[in-house]
Amino acid sequence: MKRYHGLRHTPEYVAWNNMKFRCLNQKAPTYKHYGGRGIKICDRWLDEDRGIENFIKDMGYRPEGLTLDRINNDGDYEPSNCRWATRQEQVINRRRWSSPKSGHVGVRHGKAGKYEATISYMGKHHYIGSYASLEEAIAGREEFRHAIMQTC
């Protein structure tokens, strides 16, 4: 830890350290949503000697007003699945609900054998529509999410 002394008060260090806390510390209040559901951190970012430096090399310095976000919030913390994002982008991307029957965030098996797609945006839960197949519901939600992202 002495090695990181000069980085301890940087936004990048805080993001990196909080990520580790959520995923690795079973006493963390949010552990059940991260490490407790199997979210892992890539070995490169956990390296004892160069973890924070690797994190900064992969992620770059944190732009003002952005925080660490996983693109696929069921995926691990790794360079290909992380970005610096606005609060609004994170709200759109957060895990709201997923049905064990569908296995996809924001898509559940609804009434009459159809699949329903929803998304949370700007503090509200939006119903996107009802679809005949799981694939159509996933595609419909993804299309809606991309349209929202264009307005951010």
N, C-alpha and C positions, 0 to 999 in steps of 0.2 A: 504494500500500500504506500510505502514511502516514495516509491517511484512515481506515483501519480500526484504527489503533493501539489505541484504547480497547476494541475488540471482540476483539482477538487471543486473549485467554485465556478467552473465554466458550465454553461448550459448543456454542453455535450456530456460532460461527466455526470451531471445530475440525471439526464435522460438515461444514460448507460447504467448508472447505479440503481435507479428506480426500476428499470427493466429487470435487472438481476434480483432485486428485492421481491418483485411480484412473482417471478418464476421460480426462485430458489428457496425462499424463506417461508416455510410452512406456517409460521406465526404471523405472516403479513395478512392484514385484513382482506386483501384482494387476491390472495394466493389461489383460492378456489376457482377464480375466473381465469387464471393463467397457468401456473405450474400444476395446480390441482386438476386441470382439464387436459394436461399433457403438452402445454405450450413449452417449447424448449428454446434455448439460445444456442446459436452456432458456436462450435469450438473456438473459432477464430476470435470471437468477441469475449470468450471466457478465458482465453490464454492468460496465465498468471502474470507473465512479464509484459505482454504487449496488448492486452485486451482492449483498453481504452484507445490506444493508438490505432489499432486495427479498426475499431468502431468508427473513429473519426476519418480514417482513410476511406472506408467504405461508404459512410453516410455523408461526409463533408461536414462543415460547420453548420450549426443550426441557424437557419434564417430567423430573423426577428419575428416573433408572434407565432411560430410553428412549433409543433411538438412531435415526438416520435409516434409513428402509426404503422401498424401491420396492414398491408394491402388486403391480404386474405386473413381475416381475424381468427380463422381456425388454423392458420399456419404458424410456423415458428418465427422467432426473431432471427433473421438472416438477411444478408444484403439484398437478395432478389425479392424479398417480401416486405421490406421496410422503406419508409419514406418520411420526410418531414412534411407535416400536413397542418392545415388550419383546423380550428375547432369545428367549423362547419363541415369540412370534408370528413372529419372523424365521426361526427354525428351521423352522417349519411352512411358511413361504413360500419357502424357499430353493430354488434350482435344484439338484435332485439328479441327474437324468438326463432326457434327452429323446431320443427316437429320431428320426433324420432322416426316417424313414418317417411318423411321426405328426405331428411338428412341435409337439408339446405336452409341456410339462414334466410328468413323472410318468405319462405315458401312452405305451405302446409297443405295437407290433404283436407279439402273442405267438404262441402255438402254435395250430394248427388254425384259422388265420384270425381269431382273436379278438383283442381289445384288452385289455391288462392295465393296471390303474391302481394306483399306489403313492404313498406319501407318507412323508417323514421327519418324525418327531415324537418329542420327548423322547429324542433320541440314537439312535433305532432306526428302521429302515426297515420300514414296514408295507405289506403287500400288501392292497389294498382289494378287488379282485375282477377277474373276467374278464367282458368284455362283447362283445356281438355287433357293435356298431358303435363307431366312433371317438366319435361324439356322446354315446353312452351312457357310455362310459368317462370322457370329460371331465366329464360331468354327475355321475357317481358320485364322482369324485375331488373335485369342487368341493363336493358335498353333505357329504362326509366332512370336508373342510377347514373348512367353515362350522360343523359340529358341534363340531370340536375348538376352534375360535375361541371358541365360546360358553362353553367350560370354562376359558378363560384368565383 
